[in-house]
Amino acid sequence: MYYLPHLRHLDFIGITGRDTEKSIRFGPYYEPTWAKKHGELEHKYVTHKKQMATTYTERVMRGAESESDDDNDDKVFF
C-alpha cells in the first residue's frame, strides 16, 4: 500500500484509513529491502536477456568449439 497509495481494495478486502496510516508510517523501513530485491531481480533479467540475445547459430557454434578434436575420431562421416 506504501507504493500504491490510490489502492482501495486488495484481494477483495477494503483498505481502511488505519491501513493507509500504517503504510505511510512503516513503508520507508521496507524500502531498502525492496531496493535490494529489485536490484537482484534486475540483474537476473539483464543477464538472461544478454544470454538470449545470441542467435541459435552462435550457441551451436560455441558448443562445437568446446568439443575436442579427439571426440570426432570415432565418428564416421559419409
Distance bins in CASP14 RR format, pairs under 12 A and 6 or more apart:
PFRMAT RR
TARGET T0000
AUTHOR 0000-0000-0000
RMODE 2
METHOD distances of the structure
MODEL  1
1 7 1 0 1 0 0 0 0 0 0 0 0
1 8 0 0 0 0 0 1 0 0 0 0 0
1 9 0 0 0 0 0 1 0 0 0 0 0
1 10 1 0 0 1 0 0 0 0 0 0 0
1 13 0 0 0 0 0 1 0 0 0 0 0
1 14 0 0 0 0 0 1 0 0 0 0 0
1 15 1 0 0 1 0 0 0 0 0 0 0
1 16 0 0 0 0 0 1 0 0 0 0 0
1 17 0 0 0 0 1 0 0 0 0 0 0
1 18 0 0 0 0 0 1 0 0 0 0 0
1 19 1 0 0 1 0 0 0 0 0 0 0
1 20 1 0 0 1 0 0 0 0 0 0 0
1 21 0 0 0 0 0 1 0 0 0 0 0
1 22 0 0 0 0 1 0 0 0 0 0 0
1 23 1 1 0 0 0 0 0 0 0 0 0
1 24 0 0 0 0 1 0 0 0 0 0 0
1 25 0 0 0 0 0 1 0 0 0 0 0
1 26 0 0 0 0 1 0 0 0 0 0 0
1 27 0 0 0 0 1 0 0 0 0 0 0
1 30 0 0 0 0 0 1 0 0 0 0 0
2 15 0 0 0 0 0 1 0 0 0 0 0
2 19 0 0 0 0 0 1 0 0 0 0 0
2 20 0 0 0 0 1 0 0 0 0 0 0
2 21 0 0 0 0 0 1 0 0 0 0 0
2 22 0 0 0 0 1 0 0 0 0 0 0
2 23 1 0 1 0 0 0 0 0 0 0 0
2 24 1 0 0 1 0 0 0 0 0 0 0
2 25 0 0 0 0 1 0 0 0 0 0 0
2 26 1 0 0 1 0 0 0 0 0 0 0
2 27 1 1 0 0 0 0 0 0 0 0 0
2 28 1 0 0 1 0 0 0 0 0 0 0
2 29 0 0 0 0 1 0 0 0 0 0 0
2 30 1 0 0 1 0 0 0 0 0 0 0
2 31 0 0 0 0 1 0 0 0 0 0 0
2 33 0 0 0 0 0 1 0 0 0 0 0
2 34 0 0 0 0 1 0 0 0 0 0 0
3 23 0 0 0 0 1 0 0 0 0 0 0
3 24 0 0 0 0 0 1 0 0 0 0 0
3 27 0 0 0 0 1 0 0 0 0 0 0
3 28 0 0 0 0 0 1 0 0 0 0 0
3 30 0 0 0 0 1 0 0 0 0 0 0
3 31 0 0 0 0 1 0 0 0 0 0 0
3 34 0 0 0 0 1 0 0 0 0 0 0
3 35 0 0 0 0 0 1 0 0 0 0 0
3 38 0 0 0 0 0 1 0 0 0 0 0
4 10 0 0 0 0 1 0 0 0 0 0 0
4 15 0 0 0 0 1 0 0 0 0 0 0
4 19 0 0 0 0 0 1 0 0 0 0 0
4 20 0 0 0 0 0 1 0 0 0 0 0
4 23 0 0 0 0 1 0 0 0 0 0 0
4 27 0 0 0 0 0 1 0 0 0 0 0
5 15 0 0 0 0 1 0 0 0 0 0 0
5 17 0 0 0 0 0 1 0 0 0 0 0
5 19 0 0 0 0 0 1 0 0 0 0 0
5 20 1 0 0 1 0 0 0 0 0 0 0
5 21 0 0 0 0 0 1 0 0 0 0 0
5 23 1 0 0 1 0 0 0 0 0 0 0
5 24 0 0 0 0 1 0 0 0 0 0 0
5 27 0 0 0 0 0 1 0 0 0 0 0
6 15 0 0 0 0 0 1 0 0 0 0 0
6 20 0 0 0 0 0 1 0 0 0 0 0
7 13 0 0 0 0 0 1 0 0 0 0 0
7 14 0 0 0 0 1 0 0 0 0 0 0
7 15 1 0 0 1 0 0 0 0 0 0 0
7 16 0 0 0 0 0 1 0 0 0 0 0
7 17 0 0 0 0 0 1 0 0 0 0 0
7 19 0 0 0 0 1 0 0 0 0 0 0
7 20 0 0 0 0 1 0 0 0 0 0 0
7 23 0 0 0 0 1 0 0 0 0 0 0
8 14 1 0 0 1 0 0 0 0 0 0 0
8 15 1 0 1 0 0 0 0 0 0 0 0
8 16 0 0 0 0 0 1 0 0 0 0 0
8 17 0 0 0 0 0 1 0 0 0 0 0
8 19 0 0 0 0 0 1 0 0 0 0 0
8 20 0 0 0 0 1 0 0 0 0 0 0
9 15 1 0 0 1 0 0 0 0 0 0 0
9 16 0 0 0 0 0 1 0 0 0 0 0
9 19 0 0 0 0 0 1 0 0 0 0 0
10 16 0 0 0 0 0 1 0 0 0 0 0
10 19 0 0 0 0 1 0 0 0 0 0 0
10 20 0 0 0 0 0 1 0 0 0 0 0
10 23 0 0 0 0 0 1 0 0 0 0 0
13 19 0 0 0 0 1 0 0 0 0 0 0
14 20 0 0 0 0 0 1 0 0 0 0 0
15 21 0 0 0 0 0 1 0 0 0 0 0
15 22 0 0 0 0 0 1 0 0 0 0 0
15 23 0 0 0 0 1 0 0 0 0 0 0
16 22 0 0 0 0 1 0 0 0 0 0 0
16 23 0 0 0 0 0 1 0 0 0 0 0
17 23 0 0 0 0 1 0 0 0 0 0 0
17 24 0 0 0 0 1 0 0 0 0 0 0
17 25 0 0 0 0 0 1 0 0 0 0 0
18 24 0 0 0 0 0 1 0 0 0 0 0
18 25 0 0 0 0 0 1 0 0 0 0 0
19 25 0 0 0 0 0 1 0 0 0 0 0
19 26 0 0 0 0 0 1 0 0 0 0 0
19 27 0 0 0 0 0 1 0 0 0 0 0
20 26 0 0 0 0 0 1 0 0 0 0 0
20 27 0 0 0 0 0 1 0 0 0 0 0
21 27 0 0 0 0 0 1 0 0 0 0 0
22 29 0 0 0 0 0 1 0 0 0 0 0
22 30 0 0 0 0 0 1 0 0 0 0 0
23 29 0 0 0 0 0 1 0 0 0 0 0
23 30 0 0 0 0 1 0 0 0 0 0 0
23 31 0 0 0 0 0 1 0 0 0 0 0
26 33 0 0 0 0 0 1 0 0 0 0 0
27 33 0 0 0 0 0 1 0 0 0 0 0
27 34 0 0 0 0 1 0 0 0 0 0 0
28 34 0 0 0 0 0 1 0 0 0 0 0
28 35 0 0 0 0 0 1 0 0 0 0 0
30 36 0 0 0 0 0 1 0 0 0 0 0
30 37 0 0 0 0 0 1 0 0 0 0 0
30 38 0 0 0 0 0 1 0 0 0 0 0
31 37 0 0 0 0 0 1 0 0 0 0 0
31 38 0 0 0 0 0 1 0 0 0 0 0
32 38 0 0 0 0 0 1 0 0 0 0 0
32 39 0 0 0 0 0 1 0 0 0 0 0
33 39 0 0 0 0 0 1 0 0 0 0 0
33 40 0 0 0 0 0 1 0 0 0 0 0
34 40 0 0 0 0 0 1 0 0 0 0 0
34 41 0 0 0 0 0 1 0 0 0 0 0
35 41 0 0 0 0 0 1 0 0 0 0 0
35 42 0 0 0 0 0 1 0 0 0 0 0
36 42 0 0 0 0 0 1 0 0 0 0 0
36 43 0 0 0 0 0 1 0 0 0 0 0
37 43 0 0 0 0 0 1 0 0 0 0 0
37 44 0 0 0 0 0 1 0 0 0 0 0
38 44 0 0 0 0 0 1 0 0 0 0 0
38 45 0 0 0 0 0 1 0 0 0 0 0
39 45 0 0 0 0 1 0 0 0 0 0 0
39 46 0 0 0 0 1 0 0 0 0 0 0
39 47 0 0 0 0 0 1 0 0 0 0 0
40 46 0 0 0 0 0 1 0 0 0 0 0
40 47 0 0 0 0 0 1 0 0 0 0 0
41 47 0 0 0 0 0 1 0 0 0 0 0
41 48 0 0 0 0 0 1 0 0 0 0 0
42 48 0 0 0 0 0 1 0 0 0 0 0
42 49 0 0 0 0 0 1 0 0 0 0 0
43 49 0 0 0 0 0 1 0 0 0 0 0
43 50 0 0 0 0 0 1 0 0 0 0 0
44 50 0 0 0 0 0 1 0 0 0 0 0
44 51 0 0 0 0 0 1 0 0 0 0 0
45 51 0 0 0 0 0 1 0 0 0 0 0
45 52 0 0 0 0 0 1 0 0 0 0 0
46 52 0 0 0 0 0 1 0 0 0 0 0
46 53 0 0 0 0 0 1 0 0 0 0 0
47 53 0 0 0 0 0 1 0 0 0 0 0
48 54 0 0 0 0 0 1 0 0 0 0 0
51 58 0 0 0 0 0 1 0 0 0 0 0
51 59 0 0 0 0 1 0 0 0 0 0 0
51 62 0 0 0 0 0 1 0 0 0 0 0
52 58 0 0 0 0 0 1 0 0 0 0 0
52 59 0 0 0 0 1 0 0 0 0 0 0
53 59 0 0 0 0 0 1 0 0 0 0 0
54 60 0 0 0 0 0 1 0 0 0 0 0
54 61 0 0 0 0 1 0 0 0 0 0 0
54 62 0 0 0 0 1 0 0 0 0 0 0
54 63 0 0 0 0 0 1 0 0 0 0 0
55 61 0 0 0 0 1 0 0 0 0 0 0
55 62 0 0 0 0 0 1 0 0 0 0 0
56 62 0 0 0 0 0 1 0 0 0 0 0
56 63 0 0 0 0 0 1 0 0 0 0 0
57 63 0 0 0 0 0 1 0 0 0 0 0
57 64 0 0 0 0 0 1 0 0 0 0 0
58 64 0 0 0 0 0 1 0 0 0 0 0
58 65 0 0 0 0 0 1 0 0 0 0 0
59 65 0 0 0 0 0 1 0 0 0 0 0
59 66 0 0 0 0 0 1 0 0 0 0 0
60 66 0 0 0 0 0 1 0 0 0 0 0
60 67 0 0 0 0 0 1 0 0 0 0 0
61 67 0 0 0 0 0 1 0 0 0 0 0
63 71 0 0 0 0 0 1 0 0 0 0 0
64 71 0 0 0 0 0 1 0 0 0 0 0
64 72 0 0 0 0 0 1 0 0 0 0 0
67 73 0 0 0 0 0 1 0 0 0 0 0
67 75 0 0 0 0 0 1 0 0 0 0 0
69 75 0 0 0 0 0 1 0 0 0 0 0
END
